[in-house]
């Protein structure tokens, strides 16, 4: 009982501080505004209510849901209430998305400490995304693992972006090789999930760009759709557009081997 009272006191003091940060910088204000933002479409679940009285409160912000999720084991929630809390995380991610907010959460801290700026932006597939950071000590990082996993998985799904896996970073960089006709081929794989590919034919280039994803060690390239201005531009130039529709390569030891018809091979170049 004492432990529960202590945890609740900690939660309430944390939430009060988050809602009333004194002398905050511009970035801190942006951070606190976001974690305390109540999505317009987020509604109270009047049908499936949690059994635990500890959860029968206004869990309608990132901050409040994150904190309660972090202490779920301390609260000794039953299976039904754990599922309710998981669903609430999915609900707030969906509601934020519907409000036009694209957010991914990452954990920072530990021995290296937390950065001064706890919010920044990144781009994936030409979508500008807010990167919200949760600061941890060396011993409490485990508390937010469930929240971050569920929230990010839901947001990736809503944005129709393949979540990164343990091999995604291995694909970043520049690759070069030659076609079967001995023309120089280049491929650039960017962290924002975009790619550029071209074949230098001397008098002109065959070119394409678009989005990529990986499934384990398989790279999949899909060209973007050309618009009217693109068609006119290519018609007036010597460049020829190449259309990749899920072109696949296998990555092995810094080399990409095409799995489709041309059997193109490209080697990763050091930066």
Secondary structure, DSSP 4 states (H G I P E B T S, - for coil): -HHHHHHHHHHHHHHHHHHS-TT--HHHHHHHHHHT---TT----SSS--SSGGG-S---SHHHHHHHHHTTTTTT--HHHHHHHHHHHHHHHHHHHHTT--EEEEEEEGGG---S--EEEEEETTEEEEEEEEEE-SS-GGGGHHHHHHHHHHHHHHHT-PPP-TTGGGG-EEEEEE-TT--EEEEEE-TTSEEEEEEE-SS-EEEEEEEEEEETTEEEEEEPPP-HHHHHHHHHSS-EE---EEEEEEEETTEEEE-SSS--EEEEEP-
